[in-house]
Amino acid sequence: MLFWLLLLLLILVIFGFGFTIQLLWYVAAVLLVVWIVGFVRRGRGNGSRSGRGRRFSRSRG
């Protein structure tokens, strides 16, 4: 009886790891899409960097 309980526990643990790893793949895919969308919306950098530089230079006086 103890053997079957340990076997069931092992099966549940392996099933949990499998579910978690598959879930993490989906989370990583969603985060990648969010990162790409943020990169595209931000632009390639020159306009936004110069805007930040002007804002900081005005605050210095």
N, C-alpha and C positions, 0 to 999 in steps of 0.2 A: 504494500500500500504506500509506503514512504517513497519507493522508487517512482510510482506513477505520479505522486504529488510533485516530486522534484522535476520529473520530466515535463509536467504541465507548467511548472514555474519557469523552466528553461524555455519552453515554447513561447510563453507570454513575454518573456524578456526579449527574445529574438524578434518577435512580432513588433514589440514596442520600438526597438532600434530601427527596424525596417521602416516603420511608419514615420518616425522622427526624421530619418535621413531623407526620405522622399519629401516630407514637408519642408525641410531646410532647402532642398533644391528649388521648390516653388518660391520660397521667401527670397532666395538669392536672385531668381529670375525677376521678381517684382522689383527688388532694389536696383537691379541693373537697368531696368526700363526707366525707373524714376531718375537714376543718375544720368542716363542718356538724355532724357527730356530736359532736365535741369541744365545740362551742358549746352544743348541746342538753344534753349531760351535765353541763356546768359550771353550767348554770342561768342565770338572768337577772341574777345579780350581787349582790344585797343580802345574802343569807345568807353567801355565800363571802367577800365583802369584810369583813363584820363579824367573821367568824371569824378572818381574817388580822389584823385590827386588834387583836382581843383577845389573840391570841397574841403579837404584837409588844409590846403594852402590858404584858403580864405579864413579858416578858423584861427590860423596862427597870427594873422594880422597883416 
